[in-house]
Amino acid sequence: MEAKLFANQIIKWYEYHKRDLPWRHTKDPYKIWLSEIILQQTRVVQGLPYYEKFVTSYPTVFDLAAASETEVLRLWQGLGYYSRARNLHACARMVVDDYGGKFPATYEELLKLRGIGAYTAAAIASLAFDQPNAVVDGNVYRVLSRVFGIKDDIASSKGPKVFQKKANELIPADRPADFNQGIMEFGAMQCSPATPACGLCPLSLECYAYNHNEQLTLPVKTKKVKVRERHFNYMVFRHGAHYYMKERGPKDVWQGLFDFYLIETAKEAATESLLEQLPGSVKTGAVIEDDSQLYKHILTHQRIFAKFYLIELKNKSSVAEIDGLRACTVEELKELPKPILIQKYLEREIF
């Protein structure tokens, strides 16, 4: 299919079918950047409330840069992939400190910012500054592979380069923002993964996958994600009105978030064996008052099974043996940033 015809069809489809989303009513690079970071690995329906919370709490990049990391993580709670939130905060500070609060207008300069890769840089450059930089995400892979019959493996080192080159050839210089948003929207709504609406597709006559019945085999992705199963046993220490939590450390997937004392085991553990693993004076006289249901938490590479064991401490000084534990009231627990797994337990059992 000719590049101009393809671009025109995508833009025409987009103008008629596009969803009414707040970041599509602005050229403010701050708000466009916020939406792009929030929507990475997140569906629009889930990400939209977070976008609105961030814009309300931090109307400008100066407001976000001035916030503490704990505040940002608390607002992000529930979205997962918390490195995005830490990078978001660090990037805001870079924009304020190094660029006077103004996002750079070119793809090359945007790439220098914390947490901004090729896709996000292209999105901001095109949507905020009308630069002809093509975006390539999962939706774009799917549309291009099906329409043009591209069978390069998107999980290989070569594949993404092939798709990026093709997208760069297709993007029109006069309407890069509409094209980029259009092709992503087209992939999300029309050319969907399992049930593409081929019968109503304006590209079907020229579409390789439709004409060869290969919609469900394209794009090609051969690598499989290896999922690891883990068992978390959380010891919920309580003394009077206080619960004891700790902050996850550097290089942790939950860095900056708070959870309880953790004993990880290879499989579901017996209560007696968990008590034996408690530190010295904490173990002495420790009695499990209650144990929770089994909670299941799915991450990209991990499947976590967690149980929570409520332990009433006879002497609060005994937890001094455990580094990093912090006494919190119920109200303080509500304000701390926590993994969604911990939040679910607290809402069910404590709050």
KEKE-3310 file (N, C-alpha, C; in steps of 0.2 Angstrom, whole numbers, plus 5000, padded with zeros to 4 digits):
npx = (5004:5003:5012:5006:4992:4990:4993:4983:4971:4972:4972:4960:4951:4954:4950:4936:4933:4941:4944:4938:4949:4958:4971:4972:4967:4976:4992:5002:5017:5020:5008:5006:5017:5015:5004:5009:5018:5011:5002:5010:5012:4999:4981:4970:4958:4961:4972:4967:4960:4972:4980:4971:4972:4985:4987:4978:4984:4997:4999:5008:5025:5034:5027:5026:5040:5043:5037:5038:5047:5040:5027:5024:5025:5014:5003:5004:5001:4995:4996:5007:5023:5033:5045:5043:5036:5046:5055:5048:5046:5060:5063:5055:5061:5073:5069:5065:5077:5087:5082:5075:5061:5055:5050:5062:5061:5064:5067:5079:5084:5074:5077:5087:5082:5077:5070:5064:5062:5064:5051:5043:5049:5047:5033:5031:5038:5031:5017:5017:5025:5024:5033:5040:5041:5040:5030:5032:5024:5016:5003:5006:5016:5007:4998:5006:5013:5002:4995:5006:5012:5024:5036:5046:5053:5046:5052:5065:5082:5083:5070:5062:5069:5066:5052:5052:5059:5049:5038:5043:5044:5031:5025:5017:5023:5016:5005:5010:5006:4992:4993:5002:4994:4983:4986:4990:4978:4970:4976:4972:4958:4952:4961:4963:4971:4965:4953:4951:4942:4939:4930:4924:4935:4944:4956:4956:4955:4968:4976:4988:4987:4974:4970:4977:4973:4980:4979:4979:4992:5001:5008:5024:5031:5042:5049:5046:5039:5047:5039:5041:5037:5033:5033:5026:5027:5020:5024:5014:5018:5011:5008:4999:4991:4999:5006:5020:5030:5041:5053:5055:5071:5085:5086:5076:5061:5050:5055:5056:5043:5031:5031:5027:5036:5045:5045:5051:5047:5050:5039:5021:5021:5022:5014:5022:5035:5037:5037:5048:5058:5058:5067:5077:5072:5060:5054:5052:5039:5030:5015:5004:4990:4981:4978:4979:4968:4974:4983:4984:4995:4999:5013:5023:5034:5033:5023:5015:5011:5004:5003:4997:5001:4996:5004:5004:5014:5022:5031:5036:5049:5056:5056:5066:5077:5076:5081:5075:5062:5046:5036:5018:5003:4986:4981:4992:4997:4988:4993:5005:5015:5012:5014:5001:4997:4999:4990:4978:4977:4977:4965:4955:4957:4962:4959)
npy = (4994:5011:5024:5037:5035:5025:5033:5043:5036:5031:5043:5048:5038:5040:5053:5051:5041:5043:5042:5053:5060:5068:5073:5074:5087:5096:5105:5105:5100:5095:5089:5080:5072:5067:5059:5049:5043:5037:5029:5019:5002:5001:5001:5012:5015:5012:5020:5033:5039:5041:5050:5061:5063:5066:5078:5086:5087:5091:5103:5109:5106:5111:5110:5096:5093:5098:5091:5077:5061:5051:5056:5056:5042:5038:5043:5036:5024:5007:5007:5000:4994:5003:5009:5018:5028:5033:5037:5047:5057:5060:5065:5076:5084:5086:5093:5105:5109:5108:5113:5124:5122:5120:5108:5100:5103:5094:5077:5072:5079:5076:5063:5063:5065:5058:5042:5043:5035:5029:5028:5036:5049:5051:5052:5064:5073:5073:5075:5086:5096:5094:5087:5077:5063:5046:5035:5019:5006:4992:4992:4998:4989:4979:4983:4987:4975:4967:4974:4976:4964:4961:4951:4950:4946:4954:4953:4951:4958:4964:4966:4977:4988:4987:4989:5002:5009:5007:5014:5027:5030:5031:5041:5057:5073:5084:5081:5074:5072:5068:5057:5048:5047:5042:5029:5022:5022:5015:5003:4999:4999:4995:4986:4975:4963:4950:4949:4957:4969:4966:4966:4978:4986:4999:4997:4984:4978:4980:4974:4963:4952:4950:4946:4934:4927:4928:4935:4932:4927:4937:4951:4943:4935:4927:4925:4919:4924:4920:4915:4917:4908:4914:4914:4923:4927:4937:4945:4952:4963:4969:4981:4986:5001:5001:4997:4988:4993:4992:5001:4997:4994:5001:4997:4988:4981:4987:4998:5011:5010:5004:4989:4974:4964:4952:4935:4924:4910:4894:4887:4885:4888:4880:4886:4884:4883:4896:4904:4899:4905:4918:4933:4932:4938:4942:4930:4924:4919:4923:4923:4919:4928:4929:4923:4927:4925:4918:4928:4933:4939:4946:4949:4954:4945:4937:4927:4930:4923:4926:4927:4934:4936:4940:4946:4949:4959:4956:4964:4979:4983:4972:4972:4980:4972:4970:4978:4993:4993:5002:5010:5012:5021:5017:5027:5033:5022:5022:5033:5030:5025:5010:4994:4987:4974:4974:4985:4979:4969:4977:4985:4975:4968:4977:4991)
npz = (5000:4996:5004:5007:5005:5015:5026:5025:5026:5039:5047:5043:5048:5061:5065:5064:5074:5086:5103:5116:5125:5138:5137:5123:5120:5121:5119:5128:5133:5146:5151:5141:5141:5155:5152:5143:5151:5161:5154:5149:5148:5154:5153:5145:5152:5165:5167:5166:5177:5186:5178:5179:5193:5195:5187:5194:5207:5204:5195:5186:5179:5188:5201:5202:5202:5215:5224:5236:5235:5241:5242:5228:5225:5233:5227:5215:5218:5215:5202:5198:5192:5198:5196:5185:5192:5200:5190:5184:5193:5195:5182:5181:5189:5183:5171:5177:5184:5174:5162:5164:5167:5155:5143:5132:5114:5104:5097:5100:5111:5120:5123:5132:5144:5160:5161:5148:5133:5116:5111:5119:5118:5104:5104:5112:5105:5093:5096:5105:5099:5085:5077:5065:5070:5071:5081:5089:5096:5104:5098:5086:5080:5078:5068:5058:5055:5051:5040:5031:5030:5037:5044:5053:5068:5083:5095:5093:5090:5078:5073:5079:5073:5060:5060:5065:5055:5044:5050:5050:5037:5033:5041:5039:5036:5038:5046:5059:5072:5072:5064:5072:5084:5078:5072:5083:5090:5081:5081:5094:5094:5082:5075:5084:5096:5097:5092:5078:5069:5055:5045:5045:5042:5035:5028:5024:5010:5006:5015:5021:5030:5032:5019:5018:5028:5041:5053:5066:5068:5066:5074:5073:5087:5096:5108:5124:5140:5155:5169:5186:5201:5217:5235:5248:5265:5276:5291:5302:5313:5328:5341:5353:5347:5336:5321:5313:5300:5285:5274:5257:5250:5240:5222:5222:5216:5222:5227:5239:5243:5256:5266:5276:5288:5280:5276:5264:5256:5247:5245:5250:5267:5283:5298:5310:5306:5301:5312:5318:5311:5315:5322:5337:5351:5347:5342:5354:5364:5354:5346:5334:5330:5320:5304:5286:5272:5256:5246:5229:5217:5202:5192:5178:5176:5187:5199:5213:5228:5243:5261:5276:5293:5308:5322:5339:5348:5364:5370:5364:5362:5357:5343:5340:5336:5323:5309:5302:5304:5306:5317:5315:5316:5312:5304:5299:5292:5281:5274:5269:5255:5246:5240:5229:5233:5247:5251:5247:5257:5269:5267:5268:5280:5290:5289)
capx = (5000:5006:5012:5001:4986:4989:4992:4977:4966:4973:4970:4953:4948:4955:4945:4929:4933:4945:4941:4938:4953:4960:4978:4971:4965:4982:4999:5006:5021:5020:5003:5007:5022:5012:4999:5013:5022:5006:4999:5015:5010:4993:4976:4967:4953:4964:4977:4964:4960:4978:4981:4968:4974:4992:4986:4975:4989:5003:4996:5014:5031:5037:5024:5029:5047:5044:5034:5043:5046:5035:5020:5023:5023:5008:4998:5005:4999:4990:4998:5012:5029:5035:5051:5040:5035:5052:5058:5043:5048:5067:5063:5052:5067:5078:5066:5066:5084:5092:5079:5071:5054:5052:5052:5065:5056:5067:5067:5086:5085:5070:5080:5092:5078:5076:5064:5061:5065:5063:5044:5040:5052:5044:5026:5031:5040:5025:5010:5017:5029:5023:5039:5038:5045:5035:5030:5031:5022:5013:4998:5009:5018:5002:4995:5011:5014:4996:4994:5011:5015:5030:5036:5052:5051:5047:5056:5072:5086:5082:5063:5060:5072:5062:5046:5053:5060:5043:5034:5046:5043:5024:5022:5017:5027:5011:5001:5013:5002:4986:4995:5004:4988:4978:4989:4989:4971:4968:4978:4969:4951:4950:4965:4964:4975:4962:4946:4951:4936:4942:4924:4923:4941:4945:4962:4956:4957:4975:4979:4991:4985:4967:4970:4981:4971:4985:4978:4981:4999:5005:5015:5028:5035:5044:5051:5041:5041:5047:5036:5043:5032:5036:5028:5028:5024:5021:5023:5011:5019:5007:5009:4994:4988:5004:5009:5027:5032:5048:5053:5059:5077:5087:5086:5071:5055:5046:5059:5052:5036:5032:5027:5028:5042:5044:5049:5050:5048:5050:5032:5017:5024:5018:5015:5027:5041:5038:5039:5055:5063:5058:5073:5078:5067:5053:5051:5051:5032:5027:5009:5000:4983:4976:4981:4974:4967:4979:4982:4988:4997:5003:5018:5025:5039:5032:5017:5016:5006:5005:4998:4998:5001:4995:5007:5003:5020:5021:5036:5038:5057:5059:5057:5072:5082:5074:5082:5071:5054:5044:5029:5013:4996:4981:4980:4999:4997:4984:4996:5012:5015:5012:5012:4994:4996:4998:4984:4972:4976:4975:4958:4951:4958:4964:4955)
capy = (5000:5017:5027:5043:5032:5022:5038:5047:5032:5031:5049:5049:5034:5043:5059:5049:5036:5044:5043:5059:5060:5075:5075:5076:5093:5101:5104:5106:5094:5092:5085:5074:5067:5063:5054:5044:5039:5034:5024:5014:4995:5002:5002:5019:5015:5011:5026:5040:5042:5043:5056:5067:5065:5070:5085:5090:5087:5094:5106:5110:5102:5114:5107:5089:5093:5101:5085:5072:5055:5047:5059:5054:5035:5037:5045:5031:5017:5004:5007:4995:4996:5009:5013:5023:5034:5037:5041:5052:5062:5062:5068:5083:5088:5087:5098:5111:5111:5109:5116:5130:5120:5119:5102:5101:5102:5089:5070:5070:5082:5073:5056:5064:5065:5052:5038:5044:5031:5031:5029:5042:5055:5052:5054:5071:5077:5074:5077:5093:5100:5093:5085:5070:5057:5040:5031:5012:5003:4986:4993:5000:4983:4974:4986:4987:4969:4964:4977:4976:4958:4961:4945:4951:4945:4960:4952:4951:4964:4967:4967:4984:4993:4986:4992:5009:5012:5007:5019:5033:5031:5032:5047:5063:5078:5089:5079:5069:5070:5064:5050:5044:5045:5038:5022:5018:5021:5010:4996:4997:4998:4992:4980:4973:4957:4943:4950:4963:4971:4966:4967:4985:4990:5003:4994:4977:4976:4980:4971:4956:4947:4949:4942:4928:4924:4928:4940:4929:4925:4943:4951:4937:4936:4920:4924:4918:4927:4915:4917:4913:4908:4915:4913:4928:4926:4943:4945:4959:4964:4974:4982:4991:5004:5002:4991:4989:4992:4994:5003:4993:4997:5003:4992:4984:4983:4991:5003:5017:5008:5000:4983:4971:4960:4947:4928:4921:4902:4891:4884:4887:4886:4879:4891:4883:4884:4903:4906:4897:4910:4925:4934:4930:4940:4942:4923:4921:4920:4925:4919:4921:4929:4928:4922:4929:4921:4918:4933:4931:4945:4944:4953:4952:4940:4934:4926:4930:4920:4930:4926:4939:4933:4945:4944:4954:4959:4957:4970:4983:4984:4966:4973:4983:4968:4970:4984:4997:4993:5008:5010:5016:5020:5015:5033:5033:5017:5024:5038:5028:5022:5003:4989:4986:4968:4976:4989:4975:4966:4982:4986:4969:4966:4982:4998)
capz = (5000:4996:5011:5007:5005:5021:5031:5024:5029:5046:5049:5042:5053:5068:5065:5066:5079:5091:5110:5119:5131:5140:5134:5116:5120:5124:5116:5134:5133:5152:5151:5136:5145:5160:5150:5140:5156:5165:5150:5148:5151:5157:5149:5146:5157:5171:5168:5165:5184:5188:5175:5182:5200:5194:5184:5199:5212:5201:5188:5182:5181:5195:5206:5203:5205:5221:5228:5239:5231:5245:5239:5221:5225:5236:5221:5210:5221:5212:5194:5197:5188:5202:5193:5181:5196:5202:5185:5182:5198:5193:5175:5182:5192:5177:5167:5181:5185:5168:5156:5167:5167:5148:5140:5125:5108:5099:5099:5102:5117:5124:5124:5137:5150:5164:5160:5142:5128:5109:5110:5123:5115:5098:5106:5115:5099:5088:5099:5108:5095:5078:5074:5061:5073:5072:5087:5088:5102:5103:5093:5079:5078:5076:5062:5052:5053:5047:5034:5026:5030:5040:5048:5057:5075:5086:5101:5091:5090:5071:5072:5081:5068:5054:5061:5066:5048:5041:5052:5048:5030:5033:5044:5035:5039:5039:5052:5063:5078:5070:5062:5078:5088:5074:5071:5090:5092:5076:5084:5100:5094:5076:5073:5091:5096:5096:5088:5074:5066:5048:5041:5045:5041:5028:5025:5023:5003:5005:5021:5019:5035:5030:5012:5019:5034:5046:5058:5073:5068:5066:5073:5076:5093:5098:5115:5129:5146:5160:5175:5192:5207:5224:5241:5253:5271:5279:5298:5303:5320:5331:5348:5355:5342:5331:5317:5311:5293:5283:5267:5253:5248:5233:5217:5223:5212:5226:5231:5241:5246:5263:5267:5282:5289:5275:5275:5258:5256:5241:5244:5255:5273:5289:5303:5315:5303:5300:5319:5320:5307:5317:5326:5344:5356:5343:5342:5361:5366:5348:5345:5328:5332:5315:5297:5281:5266:5252:5241:5223:5214:5196:5189:5171:5177:5194:5201:5220:5233:5249:5267:5281:5299:5313:5328:5344:5352:5371:5371:5358:5361:5354:5336:5339:5333:5316:5306:5297:5306:5308:5321:5312:5317:5306:5300:5296:5287:5275:5270:5267:5248:5247:5234:5229:5237:5254:5251:5247:5264:5274:5266:5270:5287:5295:5289)
cpx = (5004:5006:5007:4994:4985:4988:4985:4971:4966:4970:4962:4949:4948:4950:4938:4928:4936:4941:4942:4942:4957:4966:4977:4968:4970:4988:5004:5011:5021:5014:5003:5012:5019:5008:5003:5016:5016:5003:5004:5013:5003:4987:4973:4962:4956:4969:4973:4963:4966:4981:4978:4970:4981:4991:4983:4980:4995:5002:5002:5020:5034:5034:5026:5036:5048:5041:5040:5042:5040:5028:5019:5021:5016:5002:4998:5002:4994:4992:5003:5018:5032:5041:5049:5039:5041:5056:5054:5045:5055:5067:5060:5057:5072:5076:5067:5073:5088:5089:5074:5063:5051:5055:5056:5060:5058:5067:5074:5087:5080:5073:5084:5088:5077:5070:5061:5065:5063:5055:5041:5043:5049:5036:5026:5033:5034:5019:5011:5020:5028:5029:5037:5042:5039:5036:5029:5030:5019:5007:5001:5012:5013:4999:5000:5012:5008:4995:4999:5014:5022:5031:5042:5049:5052:5051:5064:5076:5085:5075:5061:5063:5068:5056:5047:5055:5054:5039:5037:5045:5035:5021:5022:5019:5022:5006:5004:5009:4996:4988:4997:4998:4983:4980:4988:4982:4968:4969:4974:4962:4949:4954:4968:4968:4971:4956:4946:4944:4937:4936:4922:4929:4942:4952:4962:4957:4964:4979:4982:4988:4978:4966:4973:4979:4976:4985:4980:4988:5004:5003:5018:5032:5036:5046:5045:5043:5041:5044:5038:5038:5035:5030:5030:5024:5025:5019:5021:5012:5014:5008:5004:4991:4993:5006:5016:5028:5039:5048:5058:5065:5079:5087:5081:5065:5050:5049:5055:5045:5037:5028:5029:5035:5041:5048:5047:5052:5047:5042:5028:5020:5020:5019:5021:5034:5043:5040:5046:5060:5063:5065:5072:5072:5060:5050:5049:5043:5028:5021:5005:4993:4979:4981:4976:4973:4973:4978:4987:4989:5002:5007:5020:5029:5038:5025:5018:5010:5008:5000:5001:4997:5001:4998:5007:5010:5019:5025:5038:5045:5060:5060:5063:5078:5081:5076:5077:5064:5052:5037:5024:5006:4992:4981:4987:5000:4993:4988:5003:5010:5016:5011:5004:4992:4995:4992:4978:4971:4974:4967:4953:4951:4959:4960:4948)
cpy = (5006:5021:5033:5040:5029:5028:5042:5043:5031:5037:5050:5045:5037:5049:5057:5045:5037:5045:5050:5059:5066:5077:5076:5083:5098:5100:5105:5100:5091:5087:5079:5069:5063:5057:5048:5040:5034:5028:5018:5007:4996:5004:5009:5020:5015:5018:5032:5043:5044:5049:5062:5068:5068:5077:5089:5092:5091:5097:5108:5106:5104:5111:5100:5088:5094:5095:5081:5066:5051:5050:5056:5046:5034:5038:5039:5025:5014:5003:5002:4998:5003:5012:5019:5029:5037:5040:5047:5058:5065:5067:5075:5087:5090:5093:5105:5113:5112:5112:5122:5128:5119:5113:5104:5099:5097:5082:5069:5073:5078:5066:5057:5064:5058:5048:5039:5040:5033:5032:5035:5049:5056:5055:5061:5075:5079:5077:5085:5098:5099:5091:5078:5064:5051:5036:5024:5009:4996:4987:4994:4993:4979:4977:4986:4980:4965:4967:4976:4969:4957:4956:4945:4950:4951:4959:4951:4958:4968:4969:4974:4989:4993:4990:5000:5012:5012:5013:5026:5035:5033:5038:5053:5069:5084:5088:5073:5067:5066:5057:5046:5042:5040:5030:5018:5017:5015:5003:4994:4996:4994:4985:4977:4966:4951:4944:4956:4963:4971:4968:4974:4990:4993:5001:4987:4974:4976:4976:4964:4951:4945:4944:4936:4924:4923:4933:4938:4927:4931:4948:4945:4939:4929:4920:4924:4921:4921:4918:4913:4914:4909:4915:4918:4927:4933:4943:4952:4960:4970:4975:4988:4994:5004:4996:4993:4987:4994:4996:4999:4997:4998:4996:4987:4986:4987:4996:5009:5016:5004:4994:4980:4967:4954:4940:4925:4914:4900:4888:4887:4884:4885:4884:4890:4885:4892:4906:4905:4902:4917:4926:4933:4932:4941:4935:4921:4923:4923:4920:4923:4922:4928:4927:4924:4924:4922:4923:4931:4938:4943:4950:4950:4946:4936:4933:4925:4927:4923:4928:4931:4935:4939:4942:4950:4953:4960:4963:4973:4983:4978:4967:4977:4979:4968:4977:4987:4997:5000:5007:5015:5015:5018:5021:5034:5028:5019:5029:5036:5025:5015:5000:4988:4979:4970:4980:4984:4971:4971:4984:4981:4968:4971:4989:4997)
cpz = (5000:5002:5012:5008:5012:5027:5031:5027:5036:5050:5049:5047:5060:5069:5067:5072:5085:5098:5112:5125:5132:5137:5126:5115:5122:5119:5122:5134:5140:5153:5146:5139:5150:5157:5147:5145:5160:5161:5148:5152:5155:5152:5150:5151:5164:5173:5169:5172:5187:5185:5178:5189:5200:5192:5190:5205:5210:5195:5184:5184:5187:5201:5207:5205:5212:5226:5231:5235:5234:5242:5232:5221:5228:5231:5216:5212:5217:5204:5193:5193:5192:5200:5189:5186:5198:5196:5183:5187:5196:5187:5177:5185:5187:5173:5170:5182:5179:5162:5158:5167:5161:5145:5133:5120:5103:5102:5102:5109:5122:5127:5130:5144:5153:5162:5153:5137:5121:5108:5113:5120:5108:5099:5108:5109:5094:5091:5102:5103:5087:5074:5071:5064:5075:5078:5085:5095:5100:5098:5086:5076:5075:5069:5056:5050:5049:5040:5029:5026:5032:5045:5052:5064:5079:5093:5099:5091:5083:5070:5073:5076:5062:5054:5061:5059:5044:5043:5050:5041:5029:5036:5040:5039:5041:5045:5056:5069:5077:5068:5068:5082:5085:5074:5078:5092:5087:5079:5090:5099:5088:5074:5080:5090:5094:5092:5083:5070:5058:5043:5040:5044:5035:5025:5023:5015:5002:5010:5019:5024:5033:5024:5013:5025:5040:5051:5065:5073:5068:5071:5076:5082:5096:5105:5120:5136:5151:5166:5181:5198:5213:5229:5246:5259:5275:5286:5300:5311:5322:5338:5350:5348:5336:5327:5314:5303:5291:5276:5263:5250:5241:5228:5218:5219:5215:5230:5233:5244:5252:5263:5274:5282:5284:5276:5269:5258:5249:5239:5250:5262:5279:5294:5308:5312:5302:5307:5321:5316:5310:5321:5333:5348:5353:5343:5349:5363:5360:5347:5339:5330:5326:5308:5292:5276:5261:5246:5235:5219:5208:5193:5182:5172:5183:5195:5209:5224:5240:5255:5272:5288:5304:5320:5333:5348:5360:5373:5365:5357:5358:5346:5335:5335:5325:5313:5301:5299:5309:5311:5317:5315:5311:5301:5296:5290:5280:5271:5267:5260:5249:5241:5235:5233:5245:5255:5251:5254:5269:5273:5269:5277:5292:5295:5290)
residu = (MET:GLU:ALA:LYS:LEU:PHE:ALA:ASN:GLN:ILE:ILE:LYS:TRP:TYR:GLU:TYR:HIS:LYS:ARG:ASP:LEU:PRO:TRP:ARG:HIS:THR:LYS:ASP:PRO:TYR:LYS:ILE:TRP:LEU:SER:GLU:ILE:ILE:LEU:GLN:GLN:THR:ARG:VAL:VAL:GLN:GLY:LEU:PRO:TYR:TYR:GLU:LYS:PHE:VAL:THR:SER:TYR:PRO:THR:VAL:PHE:ASP:LEU:ALA:ALA:ALA:SER:GLU:THR:GLU:VAL:LEU:ARG:LEU:TRP:GLN:GLY:LEU:GLY:TYR:TYR:SER:ARG:ALA:ARG:ASN:LEU:HIS:ALA:CYS:ALA:ARG:MET:VAL:VAL:ASP:ASP:TYR:GLY:GLY:LYS:PHE:PRO:ALA:THR:TYR:GLU:GLU:LEU:LEU:LYS:LEU:ARG:GLY:ILE:GLY:ALA:TYR:THR:ALA:ALA:ALA:ILE:ALA:SER:LEU:ALA:PHE:ASP:GLN:PRO:ASN:ALA:VAL:VAL:ASP:GLY:ASN:VAL:TYR:ARG:VAL:LEU:SER:ARG:VAL:PHE:GLY:ILE:LYS:ASP:ASP:ILE:ALA:SER:SER:LYS:GLY:PRO:LYS:VAL:PHE:GLN:LYS:LYS:ALA:ASN:GLU:LEU:ILE:PRO:ALA:ASP:ARG:PRO:ALA:ASP:PHE:ASN:GLN:GLY:ILE:MET:GLU:PHE:GLY:ALA:MET:GLN:CYS:SER:PRO:ALA:THR:PRO:ALA:CYS:GLY:LEU:CYS:PRO:LEU:SER:LEU:GLU:CYS:TYR:ALA:TYR:ASN:HIS:ASN:GLU:GLN:LEU:THR:LEU:PRO:VAL:LYS:THR:LYS:LYS:VAL:LYS:VAL:ARG:GLU:ARG:HIS:PHE:ASN:TYR:MET:VAL:PHE:ARG:HIS:GLY:ALA:HIS:TYR:TYR:MET:LYS:GLU:ARG:GLY:PRO:LYS:ASP:VAL:TRP:GLN:GLY:LEU:PHE:ASP:PHE:TYR:LEU:ILE:GLU:THR:ALA:LYS:GLU:ALA:ALA:THR:GLU:SER:LEU:LEU:GLU:GLN:LEU:PRO:GLY:SER:VAL:LYS:THR:GLY:ALA:VAL:ILE:GLU:ASP:ASP:SER:GLN:LEU:TYR:LYS:HIS:ILE:LEU:THR:HIS:GLN:ARG:ILE:PHE:ALA:LYS:PHE:TYR:LEU:ILE:GLU:LEU:LYS:ASN:LYS:SER:SER:VAL:ALA:GLU:ILE:ASP:GLY:LEU:ARG:ALA:CYS:THR:VAL:GLU:GLU:LEU:LYS:GLU:LEU:PRO:LYS:PRO:ILE:LEU:ILE:GLN:LYS:TYR:LEU:GLU:ARG:GLU:ILE:PHE)
# end
